[in-house]
């Protein structure tokens, strides 16, 4: 019998087309107009997405709007990865 050529699973590596700039901007996650916003901090950002820090990622939905303090633009976001206190989003 021949040996099976089993491949080891590879770790997830984020591939970004644009580099992100460090940030410490307060922001709000808006899930629905009838729910209170979730406060967060933008820890890095580019034209395509951002890294966010929150007290806990538990309950953060996969899609939401992001309002960054000092910026009038509302950004529609899709979560691309999550850890306990931080996560990444892609702007739609």
N, CA, C and O atoms as a MOPAC input file, in Angstrom:
PM7 MOZYME 1SCF
protein

 N      0.83700 1    -1.17800 1     0.00000 1
 C      0.00000 1     0.00000 1     0.00000 1
 C      0.88100 1     1.24000 1     0.00000 1
 O      1.90200 1     1.28000 1     0.68700 1
 N      0.49500 1     2.23700 1    -0.75700 1
 C      1.24900 1     3.48000 1    -0.81100 1
 C      0.85500 1     4.42000 1     0.32100 1
 O     -0.25400 1     4.34300 1     0.85100 1
 N      1.76200 1     5.29200 1     0.67800 1
 C      1.49400 1     6.27600 1     1.73000 1
 C      0.59400 1     7.37900 1     1.18000 1
 O      0.73200 1     7.80100 1     0.03200 1
 N     -0.32100 1     7.83300 1     2.01500 1
 C     -1.17900 1     8.94500 1     1.62700 1
 C     -0.41400 1    10.24800 1     1.74200 1
 O      0.34500 1    10.44800 1     2.69000 1
 N     -0.60800 1    11.11700 1     0.79400 1
 C      0.06000 1    12.41300 1     0.80400 1
 C     -0.89500 1    13.43500 1     1.40300 1
 O     -1.52400 1    14.20200 1     0.67400 1
 N     -1.00600 1    13.44700 1     2.72000 1
 C     -1.90800 1    14.37300 1     3.40500 1
 C     -1.21300 1    15.71500 1     3.59500 1
 O     -0.07400 1    15.78000 1     4.05700 1
 N     -1.91900 1    16.78700 1     3.23100 1
 C     -1.36900 1    18.12200 1     3.41100 1
 C     -1.82000 1    18.68600 1     4.73700 1
 O     -2.95400 1    18.46600 1     5.16100 1
 N     -0.93300 1    19.41500 1     5.39600 1
 C     -1.28900 1    20.08800 1     6.63600 1
 C     -2.11300 1    21.32000 1     6.29900 1
 O     -1.84300 1    21.98700 1     5.30000 1
 N     -3.12400 1    21.63600 1     7.12400 1
 C     -3.88100 1    22.86900 1     6.87900 1
 C     -2.96200 1    24.08500 1     7.03100 1
 O     -2.13500 1    24.14300 1     7.94100 1
 N     -3.11600 1    25.02000 1     6.15500 1
 C     -2.31500 1    26.23300 1     6.18700 1
 C     -3.02300 1    27.29900 1     7.02000 1
 O     -4.25100 1    27.38700 1     6.99300 1
 N     -2.25900 1    28.11600 1     7.76500 1
 C     -2.87900 1    29.19300 1     8.54000 1
 C     -3.47500 1    30.23300 1     7.60800 1
 O     -3.01200 1    30.41600 1     6.48200 1
 N     -4.52400 1    30.92200 1     8.09800 1
 C     -5.15600 1    31.98500 1     7.33000 1
 C     -4.22000 1    33.17800 1     7.25400 1
 O     -3.71400 1    33.63500 1     8.27900 1
 N     -3.98700 1    33.68100 1     6.06700 1
 C     -3.15300 1    34.86000 1     5.87400 1
 C     -3.99200 1    35.88500 1     5.11500 1
 O     -4.45400 1    35.63400 1     4.00200 1
 N     -4.17800 1    37.05400 1     5.74900 1
 C     -4.96800 1    38.11500 1     5.11100 1
 C     -4.17000 1    38.70600 1     3.95100 1
 O     -2.99000 1    39.02600 1     4.09800 1
 N     -4.81100 1    38.84500 1     2.81800 1
 C     -4.18100 1    39.44100 1     1.64900 1
 C     -4.93200 1    40.73100 1     1.35600 1
 O     -6.12100 1    40.71600 1     1.03600 1
 N     -4.22900 1    41.83500 1     1.46900 1
 C     -4.84400 1    43.13700 1     1.24300 1
 C     -4.27000 1    43.75500 1    -0.01500 1
 O     -3.07500 1    43.64700 1    -0.29000 1
 N     -5.13600 1    44.40100 1    -0.77100 1
 C     -4.65700 1    45.08400 1    -1.96900 1
 C     -4.16200 1    46.48900 1    -1.62600 1
 O     -3.34900 1    47.05400 1    -2.35800 1
 N     -4.64600 1    47.05700 1    -0.51500 1
 C     -4.21300 1    48.37500 1    -0.06300 1
 C     -3.70200 1    48.26300 1     1.36900 1
 O     -4.31200 1    47.58800 1     2.19800 1
 N     -2.58400 1    48.92300 1     1.65900 1
 C     -2.07900 1    48.87300 1     3.03000 1
 C     -2.91900 1    49.79300 1     3.91000 1
 O     -3.45500 1    50.80200 1     3.45100 1
 N     -3.02000 1    49.42000 1     5.18400 1
 C     -3.80500 1    50.19900 1     6.13200 1
 C     -2.89600 1    51.12400 1     6.92200 1
 O     -1.74200 1    50.79700 1     7.19900 1
 N     -3.43400 1    52.28500 1     7.28200 1
 C     -2.71800 1    53.25300 1     8.10700 1
 C     -3.18700 1    53.12500 1     9.55100 1
 O     -4.38300 1    52.96900 1     9.79400 1
 N     -2.26500 1    53.18900 1    10.52000 1
 C     -2.67200 1    53.12400 1    11.92400 1
 C     -3.61400 1    54.27100 1    12.27200 1
 O     -3.52900 1    55.35600 1    11.69700 1
 N     -4.50600 1    54.01800 1    13.21100 1
 C     -5.49500 1    55.00800 1    13.61100 1
 C     -5.89900 1    54.75100 1    15.05200 1
 O     -5.64500 1    53.67000 1    15.58300 1
 N     -6.51100 1    55.71300 1    15.67900 1
 C     -7.10700 1    55.56500 1    17.00700 1
 C     -8.38300 1    56.38500 1    17.04400 1
 O     -8.62600 1    57.11200 1    18.00700 1
 N     -9.21100 1    56.27400 1    15.99400 1
 C    -10.41300 1    57.08400 1    15.87800 1
 C    -11.61700 1    56.40400 1    16.52200 1
 O    -11.88700 1    55.23400 1    16.24900 1
 N    -12.34500 1    57.13000 1    17.37700 1
 C    -13.59400 1    56.58800 1    17.90300 1
 C    -14.60900 1    56.43600 1    16.76300 1
 O    -14.62400 1    57.22700 1    15.81900 1
 N    -15.44400 1    55.41700 1    16.86900 1
 C    -16.44500 1    55.17500 1    15.83200 1
 C    -17.64600 1    54.46400 1    16.44000 1
 O    -17.61100 1    54.02100 1    17.58800 1
 N    -18.71000 1    54.36400 1    15.64500 1
 C    -19.93100 1    53.67400 1    16.06100 1
 C    -20.33500 1    52.65100 1    15.02100 1
 O    -20.31700 1    52.92600 1    13.82100 1
 N    -20.69900 1    51.46500 1    15.49200 1
 C    -21.25700 1    50.41900 1    14.64900 1
 C    -22.76400 1    50.55800 1    14.72600 1
 O    -23.34800 1    50.47700 1    15.80700 1
 N    -23.39700 1    50.76900 1    13.57200 1
 C    -24.84500 1    50.93700 1    13.52400 1
 C    -25.43900 1    49.70000 1    12.86000 1
 O    -25.22900 1    49.44400 1    11.67400 1
 N    -26.19300 1    48.93700 1    13.66400 1
 C    -26.79400 1    47.70200 1    13.17300 1
 C    -28.18200 1    47.98600 1    12.60400 1
 O    -28.52100 1    47.51100 1    11.52000 1
 N    -28.97900 1    48.75500 1    13.33200 1
 C    -30.33000 1    49.12700 1    12.90900 1
 C    -30.68600 1    50.44000 1    13.58700 1
 O    -30.17700 1    50.74500 1    14.66600 1
 N    -31.55800 1    51.21500 1    12.95600 1
 C    -31.90200 1    52.52500 1    13.49900 1
 C    -32.62500 1    52.44100 1    14.84200 1
 O    -32.59900 1    53.39800 1    15.61600 1
 N    -33.27100 1    51.30500 1    15.12800 1
 C    -34.00100 1    51.16300 1    16.38900 1
 C    -33.15700 1    50.54900 1    17.50400 1
 O    -33.66300 1    50.32800 1    18.60400 1
 N    -31.86300 1    50.26600 1    17.23400 1
 C    -30.95500 1    49.70500 1    18.23600 1
 C    -29.85900 1    50.71100 1    18.56600 1
 O    -29.44400 1    51.47800 1    17.69800 1
 N    -29.38300 1    50.71800 1    19.81800 1
 C    -28.29100 1    51.64700 1    20.14500 1
 C    -27.01400 1    51.26100 1    19.40500 1
 O    -26.77000 1    50.07600 1    19.17700 1
 N    -26.19000 1    52.25000 1    19.02300 1
 C    -24.93600 1    51.93100 1    18.33800 1
 C    -23.95300 1    51.26100 1    19.29300 1
 O    -24.04400 1    51.41600 1    20.51100 1
 N    -23.02300 1    50.52400 1    18.72500 1
 C    -21.95100 1    49.87800 1    19.48400 1
 C    -20.70600 1    50.73300 1    19.29900 1
 O    -20.26200 1    50.96000 1    18.17300 1
 N    -20.14200 1    51.20900 1    20.41300 1
 C    -18.94900 1    52.04400 1    20.33400 1
 C    -17.72700 1    51.17000 1    20.03900 1
 O    -17.60900 1    50.05800 1    20.55400 1
 N    -16.82900 1    51.68300 1    19.21000 1
 C    -15.61000 1    50.95200 1    18.86100 1
 C    -14.50000 1    51.94500 1    18.57100 1
 O    -14.72000 1    53.15600 1    18.58900 1
 N    -13.31200 1    51.43400 1    18.30400 1
 C    -12.17200 1    52.25600 1    17.90400 1
 C    -11.61100 1    51.70600 1    16.60600 1
 O    -11.37200 1    50.50500 1    16.48300 1
 N    -11.40100 1    52.58700 1    15.64100 1
 C    -10.75500 1    52.20200 1    14.38800 1
 C     -9.25300 1    52.13900 1    14.68000 1
 O     -8.64200 1    53.15400 1    15.01200 1
 N     -8.65500 1    50.94100 1    14.55600 1
 C     -7.23000 1    50.79700 1    14.86500 1
 C     -6.34300 1    50.87800 1    13.62200 1
 O     -5.15100 1    51.17100 1    13.72400 1
 N     -6.92300 1    50.62100 1    12.45300 1
 C     -6.22000 1    50.85900 1    11.19300 1
 C     -7.27000 1    50.95600 1    10.08900 1
 O     -8.36900 1    50.41300 1    10.20800 1
 N     -6.90800 1    51.66300 1     9.00600 1
 C     -7.90500 1    51.92700 1     7.96100 1
 C     -7.23200 1    52.13300 1     6.60700 1
 O     -6.10000 1    52.60900 1     6.51900 1
 N     -7.96700 1    51.75900 1     5.54400 1
 C     -7.57400 1    52.03900 1     4.16400 1
 C     -8.84900 1    52.39600 1     3.41100 1
 O     -9.92800 1    52.45700 1     4.00200 1
 N     -8.72600 1    52.62900 1     2.12100 1
 C     -9.91200 1    52.91000 1     1.31600 1
 C    -10.81900 1    51.68700 1     1.20700 1
 O    -12.01500 1    51.82600 1     0.95300 1
 N    -10.26100 1    50.48900 1     1.39600 1
 C    -11.00800 1    49.25100 1     1.19500 1
 C    -11.56200 1    48.63600 1     2.47700 1
 O    -12.48700 1    47.82600 1     2.41600 1
 N    -11.01100 1    49.00600 1     3.64500 1
 C    -11.47900 1    48.37000 1     4.87200 1
 C    -10.79900 1    48.92900 1     6.09800 1
 O    -10.05000 1    49.90300 1     6.02800 1
 N    -11.07900 1    48.28300 1     7.24900 1
 C    -10.54000 1    48.77300 1     8.51800 1
 C    -10.41800 1    47.65000 1     9.52300 1
 O    -11.06200 1    46.60800 1     9.40800 1
 N     -9.56900 1    47.89100 1    10.51700 1
 C     -9.48600 1    47.04200 1    11.69000 1
 C    -10.17200 1    47.77500 1    12.82700 1
 O     -9.93200 1    48.96600 1    13.02900 1
 N    -11.01700 1    47.08800 1    13.57000 1
 C    -11.78500 1    47.71000 1    14.65000 1
 C    -11.52300 1    46.99700 1    15.96400 1
 O    -11.28500 1    45.78900 1    15.98300 1
 N    -11.56500 1    47.74700 1    17.07200 1
 C    -11.43500 1    47.19000 1    18.40900 1
 C    -12.72400 1    47.47000 1    19.16200 1
 O    -13.25400 1    48.58000 1    19.11600 1
 N    -13.22600 1    46.44800 1    19.85900 1
 C    -14.43300 1    46.56900 1    20.68900 1
 C    -14.18700 1    45.81900 1    21.99800 1
 O    -13.23900 1    45.04200 1    22.10800 1
 N    -15.04800 1    46.05900 1    22.99000 1
 C    -14.93900 1    45.34400 1    24.25300 1
 C    -15.05700 1    43.84700 1    24.05900 1
 O    -14.37700 1    43.07500 1    24.73500 1
 N    -15.91900 1    43.43200 1    23.13600 1
 C    -16.09700 1    42.02700 1    22.78900 1
 C    -16.72000 1    41.95000 1    21.39900 1
 O    -17.60400 1    42.73900 1    21.06500 1
 N    -16.26100 1    41.00700 1    20.59900 1
 C    -16.84900 1    40.84000 1    19.26800 1
 C    -18.12300 1    39.98900 1    19.31100 1
 O    -18.79500 1    39.82300 1    18.29300 1
 N    -18.45500 1    39.44700 1    20.50300 1
 C    -19.67000 1    38.64200 1    20.63200 1
 C    -20.87600 1    39.49800 1    20.25700 1
 O    -21.05200 1    40.59400 1    20.78900 1
 N    -21.69400 1    39.00400 1    19.35400 1
 C    -22.90000 1    39.70700 1    18.94000 1
 C    -22.70800 1    40.71100 1    17.81600 1
 O    -23.68300 1    41.30400 1    17.35300 1
 N    -21.47900 1    40.91600 1    17.36500 1
 C    -21.26400 1    41.82400 1    16.22400 1
 C    -21.75300 1    41.10800 1    14.97200 1
 O    -21.27100 1    40.02000 1    14.65600 1
 N    -22.71000 1    41.71000 1    14.24900 1
 C    -23.23300 1    41.04000 1    13.04800 1
 C    -22.22600 1    41.06700 1    11.90200 1
 O    -21.25100 1    41.81600 1    11.94200 1
 N    -22.46400 1    40.25600 1    10.89400 1
 C    -21.56700 1    40.17200 1     9.73800 1
 C    -21.62000 1    41.41200 1     8.85200 1
 O    -20.66800 1    41.69600 1     8.12500 1
 N    -22.72700 1    42.15300 1     8.90900 1
 C    -22.90100 1    43.34900 1     8.08000 1
 C    -23.46900 1    44.47700 1     8.93400 1
 O    -24.37900 1    44.26000 1     9.73500 1
 N    -22.93100 1    45.67900 1     8.76100 1
 C    -23.40100 1    46.84100 1     9.51300 1
 C    -22.86300 1    48.10200 1     8.86000 1
 O    -22.07800 1    48.03700 1     7.91400 1
 N    -23.29200 1    49.25800 1     9.37400 1
 C    -22.76200 1    50.54300 1     8.92900 1
 C    -21.79600 1    51.06100 1     9.98500 1
 O    -22.00900 1    50.86500 1    11.18100 1
 N    -20.73100 1    51.72500 1     9.53700 1
 C    -19.72600 1    52.28300 1    10.42500 1
 C    -19.71000 1    53.79500 1    10.27600 1
 O    -19.60200 1    54.32200 1     9.16800 1
 N    -19.82100 1    54.49200 1    11.41700 1
 C    -19.71600 1    55.95100 1    11.44100 1
 C    -18.47100 1    56.31000 1    12.24000 1
 O    -18.39100 1    56.01800 1    13.43400 1
 N    -17.49700 1    56.94300 1    11.58600 1
 C    -16.24000 1    57.32100 1    12.22700 1
 C    -16.34200 1    58.77400 1    12.66500 1
 O    -16.74500 1    59.64000 1    11.88900 1
 N    -15.96900 1    59.03500 1    13.92700 1
 C    -16.03600 1    60.39100 1    14.46900 1
 C    -15.21700 1    61.34200 1    13.60700 1
 O    -14.07900 1    61.04400 1    13.24400 1
 N    -15.80800 1    62.49100 1    13.28300 1
 C    -15.13600 1    63.48500 1    12.45700 1
 C    -15.25800 1    63.25100 1    10.96800 1
 O    -14.70300 1    64.01100 1    10.17400 1
 N    -15.97800 1    62.20800 1    10.57500 1
 C    -16.16000 1    61.87200 1     9.16200 1
 C    -17.65900 1    61.73200 1     8.90800 1
 O    -18.33100 1    60.95600 1     9.58700 1
 N    -18.17800 1    62.46400 1     7.95100 1
 C    -19.62200 1    62.44000 1     7.69400 1
 C    -20.06900 1    61.22300 1     6.88000 1
 O    -21.26800 1    60.97900 1     6.75300 1
 N    -19.12300 1    60.45600 1     6.32600 1
 C    -19.47900 1    59.31900 1     5.48600 1
 C    -19.87800 1    58.10200 1     6.33000 1
 O    -19.18000 1    57.72600 1     7.27200 1
 N    -21.00800 1    57.49900 1     5.97200 1
 C    -21.42200 1    56.23300 1     6.57400 1
 C    -20.92000 1    55.12500 1     5.66400 1
 O    -21.20600 1    55.11900 1     4.46600 1
 N    -20.16600 1    54.17800 1     6.23700 1
 C    -19.58300 1    53.10300 1     5.43700 1
 C    -20.29500 1    51.78500 1     5.71000 1
 O    -20.38000 1    51.34800 1     6.85800 1
 N    -20.80700 1    51.15100 1     4.66100 1
 C    -21.38600 1    49.80700 1     4.78200 1
 C    -20.22500 1    48.82800 1     4.89000 1
 O    -19.28700 1    48.88300 1     4.09500 1
 N    -20.28600 1    47.92600 1     5.88100 1
 C    -19.17900 1    47.02900 1     6.15900 1
 C    -19.60100 1    45.56900 1     6.15900 1
 O    -20.74200 1    45.22500 1     6.46900 1
 N    -18.63300 1    44.71700 1     5.79900 1
 C    -18.78200 1    43.26900 1     5.90200 1
 C    -17.59900 1    42.74900 1     6.69900 1
 O    -16.45000 1    43.03300 1     6.36200 1
 N    -17.87500 1    41.98000 1     7.76600 1
 C    -16.81500 1    41.43500 1     8.61000 1
 C    -16.05500 1    40.36100 1     7.83100 1
 O    -16.66000 1    39.48000 1     7.22100 1
 N    -14.71300 1    40.44400 1     7.85900 1
 C    -13.87500 1    39.46500 1     7.15500 1
 C    -13.13400 1    38.53200 1     8.10900 1
 O    -12.77100 1    37.42200 1     7.71700 1
 N    -12.90000 1    38.95900 1     9.35900 1
 C    -12.27500 1    38.10600 1    10.37200 1
 C    -12.59100 1    38.65900 1    11.75600 1
 O    -12.89500 1    39.84300 1    11.90800 1
 N    -12.51700 1    37.78900 1    12.76800 1
 C    -12.80500 1    38.19600 1    14.15200 1
 C    -11.86000 1    37.51400 1    15.12200 1
 O    -11.50700 1    36.34700 1    14.95300 1
 N    -11.45800 1    38.25700 1    16.13800 1
 C    -10.78000 1    37.73800 1    17.31700 1
 C    -11.62000 1    38.18300 1    18.50900 1
 O    -12.73100 1    38.67800 1    18.31700 1
 N    -11.12400 1    38.02200 1    19.72600 1
 C    -11.91600 1    38.34400 1    20.91500 1
 C    -12.28900 1    39.81400 1    21.00600 1
 O    -13.43900 1    40.14200 1    21.29900 1
 N    -11.32900 1    40.71000 1    20.75700 1
 C    -11.58000 1    42.14300 1    20.91000 1
 C    -11.39700 1    42.95700 1    19.63400 1
 O    -11.69700 1    44.15100 1    19.61200 1
 N    -10.91800 1    42.33200 1    18.59200 1
 C    -10.73800 1    43.08400 1    17.35800 1
 C    -11.19200 1    42.27600 1    16.16100 1
 O    -11.25800 1    41.04800 1    16.19900 1
 N    -11.50300 1    42.99800 1    15.09900 1
 C    -11.96400 1    42.34700 1    13.87900 1
 C    -11.72600 1    43.24700 1    12.68700 1
 O    -11.52100 1    44.45300 1    12.82300 1
 N    -11.75700 1    42.63400 1    11.51300 1
 C    -11.52200 1    43.37200 1    10.27800 1
 C    -12.78000 1    43.43900 1     9.45000 1
 O    -13.59000 1    42.51200 1     9.43800 1
 N    -12.93200 1    44.56500 1     8.74900 1
 C    -14.08400 1    44.73300 1     7.86000 1
 C    -13.61900 1    45.18800 1     6.48700 1
 O    -12.58200 1    45.83200 1     6.33100 1
 N    -14.41900 1    44.83100 1     5.51100 1
 C    -14.23700 1    45.30100 1     4.14700 1
 C    -15.36600 1    46.28800 1     3.88400 1
 O    -16.52100 1    46.00800 1     4.20200 1
 N    -15.04100 1    47.43700 1     3.31000 1
 C    -16.07700 1    48.39500 1     2.94000 1
 C    -16.75200 1    47.90600 1     1.66400 1
 O    -16.09100 1    47.46400 1     0.72500 1
 N    -18.07700 1    47.99300 1     1.64900 1
 C    -18.82900 1    47.54700 1     0.47000 1
 C    -18.91400 1    48.65900 1    -0.55700 1
 O    -19.50900 1    48.47500 1    -1.61900 1

